[in-house]
């Protein structure tokens, strides 16, 4: 699977690096380590949307590391901070042997970018040589059907559509049957956006998942929560609710390139123990990238003041 160029990650996280963490470039200068440096660092991490608790924990961990390593200059902190942040990103759990078809359900609130993400993910899986079927289970929004059909036609991928207002579980069931009958590799189910606080809508989402399991035992094997990076800490509440309802297995983080709150990826991954597997770094189908922890953290942090490196 091709990696996203490092430059794309730096461009995507430019706003977070400049707006929220810009002061860190001065911290990573040549000043002596003191209380003001640690306070400035913690404030910057909070502004990047790690959340107060995690920002405090990261700062405390870094202070211990600095003491153990005998660091006295703030310019020595960047590498140690990078290593510390990497440690807070959850690693993907070992995946069981994939059955065919592999059923992947995309869930999330309204406006998070599920339909576009479903199409982009289908394009990426297709590039990997997998035969993919899309299911338009967002039956309440006619525009979602049209949008997914346009993407599918452009990519040359088949899509199962339901009638407007029809039962989304029935669409998922029909799509699962079609995927089995055609011996396809992956079924991607796009669901309607729903408020994570609505019990009835979350129960309906559970029904969609159960519908696929009637055809493919153990389905859905993967449930991707599509989160908009610009929502910041609100994304944590969404993630908790969806995980409780449908057993989210991973995060697909969208709009990272438009947010000054790029640190939310760390907060979500650490607090919920959910790996981020894909990230939206732009508008094109090729801009859905496998999440690269090292590239992400490296792009998140500014260089030292006076450094020739950009950002």
Secondary structure as GFF3:
##gff-version 3
##sequence-region A 1 311
A	DSSP	alpha_helix	6	12	.	.	.	ID=ss1
A	DSSP	alpha_helix	14	15	.	.	.	ID=ss2
A	DSSP	pi_helix	16	20	.	.	.	ID=ss3
A	DSSP	alpha_helix	24	27	.	.	.	ID=ss4
A	DSSP	alpha_helix	35	47	.	.	.	ID=ss5
A	DSSP	alpha_helix	52	69	.	.	.	ID=ss6
A	DSSP	three_ten_helix	74	76	.	.	.	ID=ss7
A	DSSP	alpha_helix	77	86	.	.	.	ID=ss8
A	DSSP	beta_strand	102	107	.	.	.	ID=ss9
A	DSSP	alpha_helix	114	127	.	.	.	ID=ss10
A	DSSP	beta_strand	132	137	.	.	.	ID=ss11
A	DSSP	alpha_helix	142	155	.	.	.	ID=ss12
A	DSSP	beta_strand	158	161	.	.	.	ID=ss13
A	DSSP	alpha_helix	168	181	.	.	.	ID=ss14
A	DSSP	beta_strand	186	191	.	.	.	ID=ss15
A	DSSP	alpha_helix	199	213	.	.	.	ID=ss16
A	DSSP	beta_strand	222	228	.	.	.	ID=ss17
A	DSSP	three_ten_helix	229	231	.	.	.	ID=ss18
A	DSSP	alpha_helix	234	246	.	.	.	ID=ss19
A	DSSP	beta_strand	250	254	.	.	.	ID=ss20
A	DSSP	three_ten_helix	256	258	.	.	.	ID=ss21
A	DSSP	alpha_helix	264	272	.	.	.	ID=ss22
A	DSSP	beta_strand	275	280	.	.	.	ID=ss23
A	DSSP	three_ten_helix	285	287	.	.	.	ID=ss24
A	DSSP	beta_strand	288	290	.	.	.	ID=ss25
A	DSSP	alpha_helix	293	300	.	.	.	ID=ss26
###
